Amino acid sequence: MIAIQQGGGAPDLTPDLRSRLHQDLVRWHVETVIVGPMYNQAQMLIFFERLLGRAPQAVEGVLVWWETGST
């Protein structure tokens, strides 16, 4: 995420990498991911859409993925 925020592109998520990142979210008890206005926002959205396997919900100027541990 830091590399994306610094201007990098969304990484290719192999099945193994996607699984490891998802396990991190579960271990950290992340239930909601929010992406607000930011530099390189489009790439961050691509990253989370690929990771979570679905599009976010637009809520009052931010994009939200709810119940991330259940995806």
PQR file with spaces between the fields and no chain letter, atoms N, CA, C, O and H, PARSE charges and radii, in Angstrom:
ATOM       1  N    MET     1       0.824   -1.185    0.000 -0.4000 1.5000
ATOM       2  CA   MET     1       0.000    0.000    0.000 -0.0000 2.0000
ATOM       3  C    MET     1       0.872    1.254    0.000  0.5500 1.7000
ATOM       4  O    MET     1       0.528    2.252   -0.634 -0.5500 1.4000
ATOM       5  N    ILE     2       1.984    1.204    0.702 -0.4000 1.5000
ATOM       6  CA   ILE     2       2.879    2.364    0.716 -0.0000 2.0000
ATOM       7  C    ILE     2       3.425    2.628   -0.681  0.5500 1.7000
ATOM       8  O    ILE     2       3.471    3.777   -1.122 -0.5500 1.4000
ATOM       9  H    ILE     2       2.263    0.394    1.217  0.4000 1.0000
ATOM      10  N    ALA     3       3.840    1.574   -1.380 -0.4000 1.5000
ATOM      11  CA   ALA     3       4.371    1.746   -2.735 -0.0000 2.0000
ATOM      12  C    ALA     3       3.314    2.338   -3.664  0.5500 1.7000
ATOM      13  O    ALA     3       3.630    3.180   -4.505 -0.5500 1.4000
ATOM      14  H    ALA     3       3.803    0.641   -1.022  0.4000 1.0000
ATOM      15  N    ILE     4       2.074    1.909   -3.518 -0.4000 1.5000
ATOM      16  CA   ILE     4       0.996    2.465   -4.336 -0.0000 2.0000
ATOM      17  C    ILE     4       0.803    3.934   -4.001  0.5500 1.7000
ATOM      18  O    ILE     4       0.678    4.767   -4.900 -0.5500 1.4000
ATOM      19  H    ILE     4       1.817    1.225   -2.835  0.4000 1.0000
ATOM      20  N    GLN     5       0.778    4.252   -2.731 -0.4000 1.5000
ATOM      21  CA   GLN     5       0.561    5.639   -2.316 -0.0000 2.0000
ATOM      22  C    GLN     5       1.700    6.542   -2.787  0.5500 1.7000
ATOM      23  O    GLN     5       1.512    7.744   -2.977 -0.5500 1.4000
ATOM      24  H    GLN     5       0.879    3.576   -2.001  0.4000 1.0000
ATOM      25  N    GLN     6       2.868    5.960   -2.971 -0.4000 1.5000
ATOM      26  CA   GLN     6       4.016    6.741   -3.448 -0.0000 2.0000
ATOM      27  C    GLN     6       4.089    6.797   -4.968  0.5500 1.7000
ATOM      28  O    GLN     6       5.053    7.329   -5.518 -0.5500 1.4000
ATOM      29  H    GLN     6       3.021    4.984   -2.816  0.4000 1.0000
ATOM      30  N    GLY     7       3.078    6.255   -5.658 -0.4000 1.5000
ATOM      31  CA   GLY     7       3.009    6.388   -7.099 -0.0000 2.0000
ATOM      32  C    GLY     7       3.148    5.100   -7.874  0.5500 1.7000
ATOM      33  O    GLY     7       3.074    5.114   -9.103 -0.5500 1.4000
ATOM      34  H    GLY     7       2.295    5.823   -5.210  0.4000 1.0000
ATOM      35  N    GLY     8       3.348    3.980   -7.192 -0.4000 1.5000
ATOM      36  CA   GLY     8       3.472    2.695   -7.877 -0.0000 2.0000
ATOM      37  C    GLY     8       2.121    2.164   -8.317  0.5500 1.7000
ATOM      38  O    GLY     8       1.069    2.657   -7.912 -0.5500 1.4000
ATOM      39  H    GLY     8       3.409    3.968   -6.194  0.4000 1.0000
ATOM      40  N    GLY     9       2.183    1.149   -9.154 -0.4000 1.5000
ATOM      41  CA   GLY     9       0.960    0.512   -9.612 -0.0000 2.0000
ATOM      42  C    GLY     9       0.516   -0.585   -8.661  0.5500 1.7000
ATOM      43  O    GLY     9       1.282   -1.039   -7.811 -0.5500 1.4000
ATOM      44  H    GLY     9       3.038    0.748   -9.484  0.4000 1.0000
ATOM      45  N    ALA    10      -0.718   -0.998   -8.816 -0.4000 1.5000
ATOM      46  CA   ALA    10      -1.242   -2.112   -8.026 -0.0000 2.0000
ATOM      47  C    ALA    10      -0.486   -3.371   -8.427  0.5500 1.7000
ATOM      48  O    ALA    10      -0.344   -3.637   -9.620 -0.5500 1.4000
ATOM      49  H    ALA    10      -1.340   -0.629   -9.507  0.4000 1.0000
ATOM      50  N    PRO    11       0.003   -4.151   -7.471 -0.5600 1.5000
ATOM      51  CA   PRO    11       0.768   -5.346   -7.817  0.2800 2.0000
ATOM      52  C    PRO    11      -0.128   -6.440   -8.375  0.5500 1.7000
ATOM      53  O    PRO    11      -1.330   -6.478   -8.114 -0.5500 1.4000
ATOM      54  N    ASP    12       0.484   -7.324   -9.146 -0.4000 1.5000
ATOM      55  CA   ASP    12      -0.236   -8.521   -9.581 -0.0000 2.0000
ATOM      56  C    ASP    12      -0.402   -9.410   -8.357  0.5500 1.7000
ATOM      57  O    ASP    12       0.571   -9.701   -7.662 -0.5500 1.4000
ATOM      58  H    ASP    12       1.461   -7.293   -9.357  0.4000 1.0000
ATOM      59  N    LEU    13      -1.608   -9.833   -8.095 -0.4000 1.5000
ATOM      60  CA   LEU    13      -1.865  -10.676   -6.935 -0.0000 2.0000
ATOM      61  C    LEU    13      -1.951  -12.132   -7.375  0.5500 1.7000
ATOM      62  O    LEU    13      -2.963  -12.573   -7.918 -0.5500 1.4000
ATOM      63  H    LEU    13      -2.399   -9.596   -8.660  0.4000 1.0000
ATOM      64  N    THR    14      -0.882  -12.860   -7.132 -0.4000 1.5000
ATOM      65  CA   THR    14      -0.920  -14.287   -7.375 -0.0000 2.0000
ATOM      66  C    THR    14      -1.873  -14.897   -6.356  0.5500 1.7000
ATOM      67  O    THR    14      -2.157  -14.264   -5.339 -0.5500 1.4000
ATOM      68  H    THR    14      -0.059  -12.501   -6.691  0.4000 1.0000
ATOM      69  N    PRO    15      -2.371  -16.089   -6.591 -0.5600 1.5000
ATOM      70  CA   PRO    15      -3.243  -16.708   -5.587  0.2800 2.0000
ATOM      71  C    PRO    15      -2.571  -16.803   -4.208  0.5500 1.7000
ATOM      72  O    PRO    15      -3.226  -16.613   -3.183 -0.5500 1.4000
ATOM      73  N    ASP    16      -1.263  -17.098   -4.188 -0.4000 1.5000
ATOM      74  CA   ASP    16      -0.553  -17.200   -2.909 -0.0000 2.0000
ATOM      75  C    ASP    16      -0.471  -15.854   -2.200  0.5500 1.7000
ATOM      76  O    ASP    16      -0.741  -15.760   -1.002 -0.5500 1.4000
ATOM      77  H    ASP    16      -0.731  -17.253   -5.021  0.4000 1.0000
ATOM      78  N    LEU    17      -0.094  -14.798   -2.949 -0.4000 1.5000
ATOM      79  CA   LEU    17       0.002  -13.472   -2.339 -0.0000 2.0000
ATOM      80  C    LEU    17      -1.366  -13.000   -1.868  0.5500 1.7000
ATOM      81  O    LEU    17      -1.487  -12.465   -0.766 -0.5500 1.4000
ATOM      82  H    LEU    17       0.125  -14.874   -3.922  0.4000 1.0000
ATOM      83  N    ARG    18      -2.383  -13.187   -2.672 -0.4000 1.5000
ATOM      84  CA   ARG    18      -3.738  -12.789   -2.286 -0.0000 2.0000
ATOM      85  C    ARG    18      -4.151  -13.495   -1.000  0.5500 1.7000
ATOM      86  O    ARG    18      -4.731  -12.874   -0.109 -0.5500 1.4000
ATOM      87  H    ARG    18      -2.284  -13.621   -3.567  0.4000 1.0000
ATOM      88  N    SER    19      -3.856  -14.777   -0.899 -0.4000 1.5000
ATOM      89  CA   SER    19      -4.193  -15.548    0.297 -0.0000 2.0000
ATOM      90  C    SER    19      -3.447  -15.014    1.522  0.5500 1.7000
ATOM      91  O    SER    19      -4.037  -14.854    2.591 -0.5500 1.4000
ATOM      92  H    SER    19      -3.384  -15.281   -1.622  0.4000 1.0000
ATOM      93  N    ARG    20      -2.160  -14.742    1.365 -0.4000 1.5000
ATOM      94  CA   ARG    20      -1.377  -14.231    2.506 -0.0000 2.0000
ATOM      95  C    ARG    20      -1.872  -12.859    2.958  0.5500 1.7000
ATOM      96  O    ARG    20      -1.973  -12.599    4.157 -0.5500 1.4000
ATOM      97  H    ARG    20      -1.680  -14.872    0.497  0.4000 1.0000
ATOM      98  N    LEU    21      -2.178  -11.987    2.008 -0.4000 1.5000
ATOM      99  CA   LEU    21      -2.687  -10.660    2.376 -0.0000 2.0000
ATOM     100  C    LEU    21      -4.055  -10.762    3.050  0.5500 1.7000
ATOM     101  O    LEU    21      -4.326  -10.056    4.022 -0.5500 1.4000
ATOM     102  H    LEU    21      -2.096  -12.198    1.034  0.4000 1.0000
ATOM     103  N    HIS    22      -4.903  -11.629    2.540 -0.4000 1.5000
ATOM     104  CA   HIS    22      -6.215  -11.813    3.159 -0.0000 2.0000
ATOM     105  C    HIS    22      -6.059  -12.364    4.580  0.5500 1.7000
ATOM     106  O    HIS    22      -6.767  -11.939    5.492 -0.5500 1.4000
ATOM     107  H    HIS    22      -4.682  -12.202    1.751  0.4000 1.0000
ATOM     108  N    GLN    23      -5.135  -13.305    4.765 -0.4000 1.5000
ATOM     109  CA   GLN    23      -4.881  -13.834    6.109 -0.0000 2.0000
ATOM     110  C    GLN    23      -4.411  -12.736    7.057  0.5500 1.7000
ATOM     111  O    GLN    23      -4.773  -12.733    8.233 -0.5500 1.4000
ATOM     112  H    GLN    23      -4.559  -13.650    4.024  0.4000 1.0000
ATOM     113  N    ASP    24      -3.601  -11.796    6.546 -0.4000 1.5000
ATOM     114  CA   ASP    24      -3.189  -10.654    7.369 -0.0000 2.0000
ATOM     115  C    ASP    24      -4.402   -9.847    7.819  0.5500 1.7000
ATOM     116  O    ASP    24      -4.504   -9.481    8.990 -0.5500 1.4000
ATOM     117  H    ASP    24      -3.307  -11.798    5.590  0.4000 1.0000
ATOM     118  N    LEU    25      -5.321   -9.566    6.895 -0.4000 1.5000
ATOM     119  CA   LEU    25      -6.517   -8.804    7.266 -0.0000 2.0000
ATOM     120  C    LEU    25      -7.324   -9.525    8.340  0.5500 1.7000
ATOM     121  O    LEU    25      -7.822   -8.895    9.274 -0.5500 1.4000
ATOM     122  H    LEU    25      -5.238   -9.863    5.944  0.4000 1.0000
ATOM     123  N    VAL    26      -7.453  -10.827    8.211 -0.4000 1.5000
ATOM     124  CA   VAL    26      -8.188  -11.610    9.208 -0.0000 2.0000
ATOM     125  C    VAL    26      -7.455  -11.581   10.545  0.5500 1.7000
ATOM     126  O    VAL    26      -8.072  -11.357   11.586 -0.5500 1.4000
ATOM     127  H    VAL    26      -7.049  -11.338    7.453  0.4000 1.0000
ATOM     128  N    ARG    27      -6.148  -11.804   10.522 -0.4000 1.5000
ATOM     129  CA   ARG    27      -5.359  -11.813   11.764 -0.0000 2.0000
ATOM     130  C    ARG    27      -5.408  -10.464   12.482  0.5500 1.7000
ATOM     131  O    ARG    27      -5.419  -10.407   13.712 -0.5500 1.4000
ATOM     132  H    ARG    27      -5.647  -11.986    9.676  0.4000 1.0000
ATOM     133  N    TRP    28      -5.437   -9.385   11.708 -0.4000 1.5000
ATOM     134  CA   TRP    28      -5.481   -8.035   12.283 -0.0000 2.0000
ATOM     135  C    TRP    28      -6.900   -7.589   12.599  0.5500 1.7000
ATOM     136  O    TRP    28      -7.109   -6.459   13.040 -0.5500 1.4000
ATOM     137  H    TRP    28      -5.427   -9.432   10.709  0.4000 1.0000
ATOM     138  N    HIS    29      -7.881   -8.466   12.377 -0.4000 1.5000
ATOM     139  CA   HIS    29      -9.297   -8.184   12.655 -0.0000 2.0000
ATOM     140  C    HIS    29      -9.810   -6.973   11.873  0.5500 1.7000
ATOM     141  O    HIS    29     -10.625   -6.199   12.375 -0.5500 1.4000
ATOM     142  H    HIS    29      -7.711   -9.384   12.019  0.4000 1.0000
ATOM     143  N    VAL    30      -9.327   -6.822   10.648 -0.4000 1.5000
ATOM     144  CA   VAL    30      -9.799   -5.742    9.779 -0.0000 2.0000
ATOM     145  C    VAL    30     -11.171   -6.136    9.257  0.5500 1.7000
ATOM     146  O    VAL    30     -11.321   -7.169    8.605 -0.5500 1.4000
ATOM     147  H    VAL    30      -8.665   -7.451   10.240  0.4000 1.0000
ATOM     148  N    GLU    31     -12.156   -5.326    9.539 -0.4000 1.5000
ATOM     149  CA   GLU    31     -13.519   -5.600    9.093 -0.0000 2.0000
ATOM     150  C    GLU    31     -13.972   -4.633    8.014  0.5500 1.7000
ATOM     151  O    GLU    31     -14.897   -4.933    7.258 -0.5500 1.4000
ATOM     152  H    GLU    31     -12.035   -4.486   10.068  0.4000 1.0000
ATOM     153  N    THR    32     -13.330   -3.476    7.937 -0.4000 1.5000
ATOM     154  CA   THR    32     -13.725   -2.454    6.982 -0.0000 2.0000
ATOM     155  C    THR    32     -12.474   -1.812    6.397  0.5500 1.7000
ATOM     156  O    THR    32     -11.542   -1.477    7.128 -0.5500 1.4000
ATOM     157  H    THR    32     -12.579   -3.233    8.551  0.4000 1.0000
ATOM     158  N    VAL    33     -12.454   -1.642    5.080 -0.4000 1.5000
ATOM     159  CA   VAL    33     -11.370   -0.934    4.405 -0.0000 2.0000
ATOM     160  C    VAL    33     -11.976    0.324    3.792  0.5500 1.7000
ATOM     161  O    VAL    33     -13.010    0.264    3.126 -0.5500 1.4000
ATOM     162  H    VAL    33     -13.211   -1.915    4.486  0.4000 1.0000
ATOM     163  N    ILE    34     -11.329    1.454    4.021 -0.4000 1.5000
ATOM     164  CA   ILE    34     -11.806    2.736    3.503 -0.0000 2.0000
ATOM     165  C    ILE    34     -10.697    3.368    2.679  0.5500 1.7000
ATOM     166  O    ILE    34      -9.560    3.484    3.137 -0.5500 1.4000
ATOM     167  H    ILE    34     -10.490    1.502    4.562  0.4000 1.0000
ATOM     168  N    VAL    35     -11.031    3.773    1.467 -0.4000 1.5000
ATOM     169  CA   VAL    35     -10.101    4.519    0.629 -0.0000 2.0000
ATOM     170  C    VAL    35     -10.746    5.863    0.351  0.5500 1.7000
ATOM     171  O    VAL    35     -11.811    5.947   -0.261 -0.5500 1.4000
ATOM     172  H    VAL    35     -11.954    3.679    1.095  0.4000 1.0000
ATOM     173  N    GLY    36     -10.087    6.902    0.809 -0.4000 1.5000
ATOM     174  CA   GLY    36     -10.587    8.252    0.597 -0.0000 2.0000
ATOM     175  C    GLY    36      -9.771    8.951   -0.467  0.5500 1.7000
ATOM     176  O    GLY    36      -8.879    8.352   -1.069 -0.5500 1.4000
ATOM     177  H    GLY    36      -9.222    6.834    1.305  0.4000 1.0000
ATOM     178  N    PRO    37     -10.069   10.201   -0.699 -0.5600 1.5000
ATOM     179  CA   PRO    37      -9.297   10.963   -1.668  0.2800 2.0000
ATOM     180  C    PRO    37      -7.811   10.915   -1.299  0.5500 1.7000
ATOM     181  O    PRO    37      -7.428   11.211   -0.167 -0.5500 1.4000
ATOM     182  N    MET    38      -6.988   10.538   -2.276 -0.4000 1.5000
ATOM     183  CA   MET    38      -5.559   10.409   -2.015 -0.0000 2.0000
ATOM     184  C    MET    38      -4.809   10.413   -3.331  0.5500 1.7000
ATOM     185  O    MET    38      -5.400   10.223   -4.393 -0.5500 1.4000
ATOM     186  H    MET    38      -7.299   10.297   -3.195  0.4000 1.0000
ATOM     187  N    TYR    39      -3.521   10.628   -3.259 -0.4000 1.5000
ATOM     188  CA   TYR    39      -2.662   10.504   -4.426 -0.0000 2.0000
ATOM     189  C    TYR    39      -2.704    9.055   -4.902  0.5500 1.7000
ATOM     190  O    TYR    39      -2.632    8.139   -4.082 -0.5500 1.4000
ATOM     191  H    TYR    39      -3.041   10.783   -2.395  0.4000 1.0000
ATOM     192  N    ASN    40      -2.817    8.833   -6.186 -0.4000 1.5000
ATOM     193  CA   ASN    40      -2.815    7.505   -6.804 -0.0000 2.0000
ATOM     194  C    ASN    40      -4.000    6.645   -6.353  0.5500 1.7000
ATOM     195  O    ASN    40      -3.892    5.422   -6.261 -0.5500 1.4000
ATOM     196  H    ASN    40      -2.875    9.576   -6.852  0.4000 1.0000
ATOM     197  N    GLN    41      -5.103    7.284   -6.080 -0.4000 1.5000
ATOM     198  CA   GLN    41      -6.296    6.595   -5.581 -0.0000 2.0000
ATOM     199  C    GLN    41      -6.762    5.495   -6.529  0.5500 1.7000
ATOM     200  O    GLN    41      -7.192    4.435   -6.073 -0.5500 1.4000
ATOM     201  H    GLN    41      -5.191    8.278   -6.154  0.4000 1.0000
ATOM     202  N    ALA    42      -6.685    5.722   -7.823 -0.4000 1.5000
ATOM     203  CA   ALA    42      -7.171    4.723   -8.772 -0.0000 2.0000
ATOM     204  C    ALA    42      -6.430    3.405   -8.619  0.5500 1.7000
ATOM     205  O    ALA    42      -7.046    2.341   -8.679 -0.5500 1.4000
ATOM     206  H    ALA    42      -6.336    6.583   -8.193  0.4000 1.0000
ATOM     207  N    GLN    43      -5.118    3.458   -8.423 -0.4000 1.5000
ATOM     208  CA   GLN    43      -4.335    2.227   -8.251 -0.0000 2.0000
ATOM     209  C    GLN    43      -4.651    1.545   -6.915  0.5500 1.7000
ATOM     210  O    GLN    43      -4.670    0.318   -6.827 -0.5500 1.4000
ATOM     211  H    GLN    43      -4.618    4.322   -8.375  0.4000 1.0000
ATOM     212  N    MET    44      -4.899    2.350   -5.882 -0.4000 1.5000
ATOM     213  CA   MET    44      -5.264    1.761   -4.583 -0.0000 2.0000
ATOM     214  C    MET    44      -6.607    1.041   -4.691  0.5500 1.7000
ATOM     215  O    MET    44      -6.788   -0.028   -4.108 -0.5500 1.4000
ATOM     216  H    MET    44      -4.884    3.347   -5.953  0.4000 1.0000
ATOM     217  N    LEU    45      -7.533    1.615   -5.427 -0.4000 1.5000
ATOM     218  CA   LEU    45      -8.828    0.959   -5.630 -0.0000 2.0000
ATOM     219  C    LEU    45      -8.668   -0.348   -6.396  0.5500 1.7000
ATOM     220  O    LEU    45      -9.304   -1.347   -6.059 -0.5500 1.4000
ATOM     221  H    LEU    45      -7.386    2.483   -5.901  0.4000 1.0000
ATOM     222  N    ILE    46      -7.827   -0.347   -7.419 -0.4000 1.5000
ATOM     223  CA   ILE    46      -7.571   -1.582   -8.161 -0.0000 2.0000
ATOM     224  C    ILE    46      -7.004   -2.645   -7.227  0.5500 1.7000
ATOM     225  O    ILE    46      -7.430   -3.799   -7.266 -0.5500 1.4000
ATOM     226  H    ILE    46      -7.311    0.465   -7.692  0.4000 1.0000
ATOM     227  N    PHE    47      -6.053   -2.262   -6.396 -0.4000 1.5000
ATOM     228  CA   PHE    47      -5.440   -3.205   -5.455 -0.0000 2.0000
ATOM     229  C    PHE    47      -6.485   -3.843   -4.548  0.5500 1.7000
ATOM     230  O    PHE    47      -6.535   -5.067   -4.424 -0.5500 1.4000
ATOM     231  H    PHE    47      -5.707   -1.324   -6.364  0.4000 1.0000
ATOM     232  N    PHE    48      -7.317   -3.024   -3.915 -0.4000 1.5000
ATOM     233  CA   PHE    48      -8.299   -3.583   -2.982 -0.0000 2.0000
ATOM     234  C    PHE    48      -9.415   -4.342   -3.705  0.5500 1.7000
ATOM     235  O    PHE    48      -9.928   -5.326   -3.171 -0.5500 1.4000
ATOM     236  H    PHE    48      -7.275   -2.030   -4.015  0.4000 1.0000
ATOM     237  N    GLU    49      -9.794   -3.913   -4.888 -0.4000 1.5000
ATOM     238  CA   GLU    49     -10.791   -4.678   -5.646 -0.0000 2.0000
ATOM     239  C    GLU    49     -10.258   -6.063   -5.986  0.5500 1.7000
ATOM     240  O    GLU    49     -10.985   -7.052   -5.895 -0.5500 1.4000
ATOM     241  H    GLU    49      -9.377   -3.114   -5.322  0.4000 1.0000
ATOM     242  N    ARG    50      -8.991   -6.134   -6.376 -0.4000 1.5000
ATOM     243  CA   ARG    50      -8.380   -7.441   -6.664 -0.0000 2.0000
ATOM     244  C    ARG    50      -8.245   -8.271   -5.392  0.5500 1.7000
ATOM     245  O    ARG    50      -8.544   -9.465   -5.389 -0.5500 1.4000
ATOM     246  H    ARG    50      -8.401   -5.331   -6.450  0.4000 1.0000
ATOM     247  N    LEU    51      -7.798   -7.643   -4.322 -0.4000 1.5000
ATOM     248  CA   LEU    51      -7.590   -8.367   -3.069 -0.0000 2.0000
ATOM     249  C    LEU    51      -8.897   -8.889   -2.491  0.5500 1.7000
ATOM     250  O    LEU    51      -8.981  -10.043   -2.070 -0.5500 1.4000
ATOM     251  H    LEU    51      -7.555   -6.673   -4.323  0.4000 1.0000
ATOM     252  N    LEU    52      -9.911   -8.041   -2.474 -0.4000 1.5000
ATOM     253  CA   LEU    52     -11.169   -8.405   -1.822 -0.0000 2.0000
ATOM     254  C    LEU    52     -12.179   -9.042   -2.778  0.5500 1.7000
ATOM     255  O    LEU    52     -13.197   -9.580   -2.340 -0.5500 1.4000
ATOM     256  H    LEU    52      -9.843   -7.104   -2.817  0.4000 1.0000
ATOM     257  N    GLY    53     -11.904   -8.984   -4.061 -0.4000 1.5000
ATOM     258  CA   GLY    53     -12.742   -9.665   -5.032 -0.0000 2.0000
ATOM     259  C    GLY    53     -14.081   -9.017   -5.307  0.5500 1.7000
ATOM     260  O    GLY    53     -15.008   -9.670   -5.787 -0.5500 1.4000
ATOM     261  H    GLY    53     -11.077   -8.548   -4.417  0.4000 1.0000
ATOM     262  N    ARG    54     -14.184   -7.742   -5.007 -0.4000 1.5000
ATOM     263  CA   ARG    54     -15.451   -7.045   -5.252 -0.0000 2.0000
ATOM     264  C    ARG    54     -15.223   -5.537   -5.247  0.5500 1.7000
ATOM     265  O    ARG    54     -14.206   -5.046   -4.758 -0.5500 1.4000
ATOM     266  H    ARG    54     -13.431   -7.212   -4.617  0.4000 1.0000
ATOM     267  N    ALA    55     -16.178   -4.827   -5.794 -0.4000 1.5000
ATOM     268  CA   ALA    55     -16.108   -3.365   -5.845 -0.0000 2.0000
ATOM     269  C    ALA    55     -16.505   -2.778   -4.487  0.5500 1.7000
ATOM     270  O    ALA    55     -17.235   -3.406   -3.720 -0.5500 1.4000
ATOM     271  H    ALA    55     -17.005   -5.226   -6.191  0.4000 1.0000
ATOM     272  N    PRO    56     -16.020   -1.575   -4.203 -0.5600 1.5000
ATOM     273  CA   PRO    56     -16.403   -0.914   -2.953  0.2800 2.0000
ATOM     274  C    PRO    56     -17.762   -0.247   -3.069  0.5500 1.7000
ATOM     275  O    PRO    56     -18.343   -0.153   -4.150 -0.5500 1.4000
ATOM     276  N    GLN    57     -18.248    0.207   -1.938 -0.4000 1.5000
ATOM     277  CA   GLN    57     -19.481    0.998   -1.879 -0.0000 2.0000
ATOM     278  C    GLN    57     -19.081    2.451   -1.660  0.5500 1.7000
ATOM     279  O    GLN    57     -18.264    2.743   -0.788 -0.5500 1.4000
ATOM     280  H    GLN    57     -17.776    0.130   -1.059  0.4000 1.0000
ATOM     281  N    ALA    58     -19.642    3.352   -2.433 -0.4000 1.5000
ATOM     282  CA   ALA    58     -19.382    4.789   -2.261 -0.0000 2.0000
ATOM     283  C    ALA    58     -20.236    5.304   -1.112  0.5500 1.7000
ATOM     284  O    ALA    58     -21.456    5.144   -1.106 -0.5500 1.4000
ATOM     285  H    ALA    58     -20.306    3.115   -3.142  0.4000 1.0000
ATOM     286  N    VAL    59     -19.569    5.928   -0.132 -0.4000 1.5000
ATOM     287  CA   VAL    59     -20.261    6.453    1.042 -0.0000 2.0000
ATOM     288  C    VAL    59     -19.671    7.818    1.380  0.5500 1.7000
ATOM     289  O    VAL    59     -18.538    7.913    1.852 -0.5500 1.4000
ATOM     290  H    VAL    59     -18.578    6.058   -0.137  0.4000 1.0000
ATOM     291  N    GLU    60     -20.442    8.866    1.138 -0.4000 1.5000
ATOM     292  CA   GLU    60     -20.076   10.226    1.537 -0.0000 2.0000
ATOM     293  C    GLU    60     -18.649   10.606    1.164  0.5500 1.7000
ATOM     294  O    GLU    60     -17.906   11.111    2.004 -0.5500 1.4000
ATOM     295  H    GLU    60     -21.362    8.788    0.754  0.4000 1.0000
ATOM     296  N    GLY    61     -18.259   10.370   -0.080 -0.4000 1.5000
ATOM     297  CA   GLY    61     -16.972   10.814   -0.582 -0.0000 2.0000
ATOM     298  C    GLY    61     -15.813    9.847   -0.393  0.5500 1.7000
ATOM     299  O    GLY    61     -14.689   10.152   -0.792 -0.5500 1.4000
ATOM     300  H    GLY    61     -18.863    9.960   -0.763  0.4000 1.0000
ATOM     301  N    VAL    62     -16.062    8.688    0.207 -0.4000 1.5000
ATOM     302  CA   VAL    62     -15.030    7.668    0.334 -0.0000 2.0000
ATOM     303  C    VAL    62     -15.558    6.363   -0.244  0.5500 1.7000
ATOM     304  O    VAL    62     -16.756    6.229   -0.492 -0.5500 1.4000
ATOM     305  H    VAL    62     -16.975    8.440    0.531  0.4000 1.0000
ATOM     306  N    LEU    63     -14.679    5.417   -0.454 -0.4000 1.5000
ATOM     307  CA   LEU    63     -15.059    4.103   -0.965 -0.0000 2.0000
ATOM     308  C    LEU    63     -14.791    3.080    0.128  0.5500 1.7000
ATOM     309  O    LEU    63     -13.722    3.069    0.737 -0.5500 1.4000
ATOM     310  H    LEU    63     -13.706    5.526   -0.253  0.4000 1.0000
ATOM     311  N    VAL    64     -15.776    2.219    0.369 -0.4000 1.5000
ATOM     312  CA   VAL    64     -15.732    1.335    1.533 -0.0000 2.0000
ATOM     313  C    VAL    64     -15.992   -0.111    1.132  0.5500 1.7000
ATOM     314  O    VAL    64     -16.878   -0.405    0.329 -0.5500 1.4000
ATOM     315  H    VAL    64     -16.645    2.228   -0.126  0.4000 1.0000
ATOM     316  N    TRP    65     -15.205   -0.994    1.704 -0.4000 1.5000
ATOM     317  CA   TRP    65     -15.464   -2.433    1.641 -0.0000 2.0000
ATOM     318  C    TRP    65     -15.826   -2.857    3.051  0.5500 1.7000
ATOM     319  O    TRP    65     -15.015   -2.730    3.968 -0.5500 1.4000
ATOM     320  H    TRP    65     -14.485   -0.755    2.356  0.4000 1.0000
ATOM     321  N    TRP    66     -17.028   -3.355    3.228 -0.4000 1.5000
ATOM     322  CA   TRP    66     -17.513   -3.810    4.529 -0.0000 2.0000
ATOM     323  C    TRP    66     -17.235   -5.309    4.678  0.5500 1.7000
ATOM     324  O    TRP    66     -17.126   -6.026    3.683 -0.5500 1.4000
ATOM     325  H    TRP    66     -17.687   -3.458    2.483  0.4000 1.0000
ATOM     326  N    GLU    67     -17.123   -5.767    5.898 -0.4000 1.5000
ATOM     327  CA   GLU    67     -16.998   -7.202    6.211 -0.0000 2.0000
ATOM     328  C    GLU    67     -15.896   -7.856    5.392  0.5500 1.7000
ATOM     329  O    GLU    67     -16.129   -8.843    4.696 -0.5500 1.4000
ATOM     330  H    GLU    67     -17.211   -5.185    6.706  0.4000 1.0000
ATOM     331  N    THR    68     -14.696   -7.300    5.480 -0.4000 1.5000
ATOM     332  CA   THR    68     -13.583   -7.822    4.685 -0.0000 2.0000
ATOM     333  C    THR    68     -13.113   -9.191    5.143  0.5500 1.7000
ATOM     334  O    THR    68     -12.538   -9.930    4.344 -0.5500 1.4000
ATOM     335  H    THR    68     -14.507   -6.497    6.046  0.4000 1.0000
ATOM     336  N    GLY    69     -13.331   -9.549    6.375 -0.4000 1.5000
ATOM     337  CA   GLY    69     -12.909  -10.853    6.860 -0.0000 2.0000
ATOM     338  C    GLY    69     -13.728  -11.993    6.336  0.5500 1.7000
ATOM     339  O    GLY    69     -13.333  -13.152    6.469 -0.5500 1.4000
ATOM     340  H    GLY    69     -13.798   -8.949    7.024  0.4000 1.0000
ATOM     341  N    SER    70     -14.883  -11.688    5.732 -0.4000 1.5000
ATOM     342  CA   SER    70     -15.760  -12.749    5.260 -0.0000 2.0000
ATOM     343  C    SER    70     -15.667  -12.948    3.754  0.5500 1.7000
ATOM     344  O    SER    70     -16.433  -13.728    3.188 -0.5500 1.4000
ATOM     345  H    SER    70     -15.203  -10.747    5.624  0.4000 1.0000
ATOM     346  N    THR    71     -14.721  -12.240    3.084 -0.4000 1.5000
ATOM     347  CA   THR    71     -14.605  -12.396    1.628 -0.0000 2.0000
ATOM     348  C    THR    71     -13.710  -13.541    1.265  0.5500 1.7000
ATOM     349  O    THR    71     -13.503  -13.811    0.082 -0.5500 1.4000
ATOM     350  H    THR    71     -14.100  -11.606    3.544  0.4000 1.0000
